[in-house]
Amino acid sequence: MTVSISSPVTGAAITGLTTPTHTLTVDTPPDANAKQVVVTTLGGTQTNVRTHTLSDPFSLTVWKPKVLKALPSPNPITGAYPSVPMNQYAVIVRKGVYIDAQSVLRQMTIRLLIDVPSGADAADAVNIKSALSLLFGVGFAEGDDFSDLVVKGIL
């Protein structure tokens, strides 16, 4: 895997979080086809945000398929592909959150799944890269709007 998450990470600008930074420590991933980091130190103004503990997680895990699926051969007569398998990649963030005033913790999970058709990595890499650029650019630029969507239900 070429994913190398540098630390600290500067978070997106979000109301109530002034220049947020997250210092990461490499953690043991849940499987060999993953990389995982946990947030051990916070920077900027992040009042009441908690760092990672066993019972109150703050982690980020990046997954790749255990076995990459190849594009099958097309039908020699019709040229049609019988089926095009997908290679699924995932980014998962886990964060402990309180659900009531009595300090009951539950785990919030954010999942980003990326399904890439087999063969597209070789035949159309530039469009895969452009789509990911759009996704993460919008995610960074619209962090405040996404937080309003999830916290206030405003779309």
N, C-alpha and C positions, 0 to 999 in steps of 0.2 A: 504494500500500500504506500502511496506517495503522500498521503495526507500527513502533514506535520503541523500541528497546531502550536503556534508560537505563544509564549506567555510573556507578559500579560496580554489579554485581549481587551481592546477598547470596545465597549458596547455601543449600541445605537443610542442616539439622543432620545430620551423618553421623559415626559413630564414627571418631575419628582426625583429623577436620577441625573445628577449633574456630573458630566464626564465620567461615566462609570467604567471602571476597569476590573477585570477578573484575573487574578493570578492563579495559574493552573499547575497541578501536579499530576504527572503520569500515574495512572492507576492500572491495576491488572484488569484487562477486559474480560467480559463474560465468555468469550470464545476466541479461538486463534484467528478468525477472520474479522476481527474488530480491533479498534484502538479506543482507549478510554482515558479521559482526564477528569479530575475533580477540581472544584473551585475551593482554594484554601485561603485566599486573602482577597479582600475587596478594596477598591480604591475609588476616589471621587466621593460624591455624596450619595450613599446608598443606605440611609438610615433604616434600621430594622431588618435589613437583608442579612440572612444567615449563610455562613459558609458550609461546606460539606461535612456531614457526620454520618455515621452508620444509620441512625434513626431519622435523620433529616437530610436526605441526599441533595446534592447539587453537582450533577455530573453531565458529561457530554460523551456520547459513544458514537463512533462512525463505523458502519458495517459495510462489507462487500460480500458478494456471493461466495459461498465456500467453493463452488465449482462454477466457473464461467461457462455459460451455454453458448454453443457455436451456432451459426446460421446453417441450417440443413441445406442440402443440395436441392435445386429446383427440379421440378418434373421435367425430364428430358424432352417430352413431347409438347407440353403446354407452356413450360417456362414458369409455371406458378409454383410458389413455395407451399408445402403442405401445411406448415404452421411456422410462425416466427416466435421463438421463445424469447422471454424477457429476462434480462439480468437486473436484479433489484438491489439497489444501494439504499442505505438508510442512515439518517442522523437522528439520534434520540437524545433529548435533554430530559433529565429527571430532576425535579425540585420538590422538596418537602414544603407543604403549605398548610397553614392553619385553616380549619373549616368552621371554627366557632370561637367565641370569646373564652372558652375554657381550655384553650390551647391544645385541641385535638389535632394531631398532624395526620395528613394523608399525602400520598405521592401524586403530584401532577406529572403527566408525561406529554411531551411534545414530540411528535413523530413527523419527519420529513422523509417521504419515500420517493425514490427516483427509479422509474422503470425504463430501461434502455433496450430497445429491440436489438437482438443479436445481429451483428453485421454493421450496425450504424456506427460503431466506434471506428471502424476502418473506412467505411464508405462516406461518412458525413460528420466527421469529428467536429468540424468548425461550427455546425449548427447545434450540436450538443453543447459545445462551449458557450455559444451565444445564448442559448436558453438558460444555462446555469448562471451566466453573467447577469441576465435580466432578473432571475429569481433572487439572487443574493443582493443585487443592487437595490431592487425594490424592497427586500427585507430590511436592509440597512437604512435606506432612505425613509421607509414608512414604519419604522419601529414604533413610533408614538401612536400612529393610526392603528397598527395591529394590537397594541396594548389596549387602546380604547375599545376596539372590537371585542376583545376577550373579556375585559373588565367591565365595560359599560354596555356592551351589545350594540355599539354604534358602527354601522357599516358605511 
